[in-house]
Structures are given as C-alpha cells and as structure tokens.
C-alpha cells in the first residue's frame, strides 16, 4: 500500500492543450517583451561600441550588432540564419498544440521566445529585411556578448536535452529511463516492507 500511494503521488496527469499553450504564451509574452524593450533602449540610448559598466569588472552593457547566430557564431551567413530561425519558429508553433507536458510547454515556449526575438532583428534591423543584424549588449567577463533572446534559446535547448535525457515525453508520459527509475524505487520499497506474518526484526 505505501509503495502504491508513493508511485501515484509521483505521477501527474498530462496537461491539457490549454494549459500548455498558456504556459508557452506567458513565457513568450514576458520574454519577447523584455528582449525587444532592452534592445530598444540599447539602440536609442547607446552608441555603437559604447560600454556602460554595471557590475565592474564582471558585467557591462556593450552595444554591438551581430550578423551571425547566437553568441556571434557564423558571421557572414545572415540570411541562412534568418531562414533557419523562421523554420524553427514554425516548427515550434506546429508542435505546441500537440504537447501535453508542462515542462515541454515551458521549454518550447522559451525556444520560440528566443527565436522570435532574434528573428525580429533579422527582419527589421539594418542593413535590411532578412539580413538585419541582431542587437547584442550583455557582456559578462570574457564571455561572448549576447542578448535576452540568446539566453532563452540556450536555456531552452539545455532544458530540452534534460527532458530527453530523463525520458519526459511531449505527451506527458515518461520514457524508458524514468520507468527504470520507478521500477527500482518500487523494488526498494518492496524490500523495505516486511512480509505479512513476519516480524520486522
């Protein structure tokens, strides 16, 4: 009986489509607004190449324009990244209505947020539509210069890898790895529970 109740408490019913879409929409609204607002402040209040120290010597705002991918990778192939980000955004939008996992809704909502944030720059920032340079400004130590959208992309990809690793499926079920862990826990509980008629000596 104890092991059965424990196993039941560990399992959560799959989320409804409305719940998943709400989670993704909230992440998108907050993240996209923060990304675009901070970029607007950088474009309108900082000169290109200007540095403003926030927490010296670790954190500063450094206004640059990035023609490449996240963290300035792949410069010189701007239009390819524009097409790729558009494909990713469409793919996430197609998948989200089928997802029944809250964690997957959170991860995909974050990925959509970061993708749309930088895609907006590609479409509307100079030098032109589809070839626009992304506004980057967060500089931490000797690390690459990035923005809020980049952070959402990286954190979401890490989250997706973790979900796959722990066997969390998009439909809310658990994969083989999670089943193995549950089986081990159940076996451990069974060993710890004395058989009827025997003293727990």
Secondary structure, DSSP 8 states (H G I E B T S, - for coil): -HHHHHHHHH------HHHHHHHHHHHHHHHHHHHHHHHHHHHHHS-TT-EEEEETTTEEEEEEEESSSGGGTTTT-HHHHHHHHHHHHHHHHHHHTT---HHHHHHHHHHHHHHHHHHHHHHHSTT-TTT--EEEEEEETTS--B-HHHHHHHHHHHHHHHHHHTTB-TTS-B-HHHHHHHHHHHHHHHHHS--TTS---
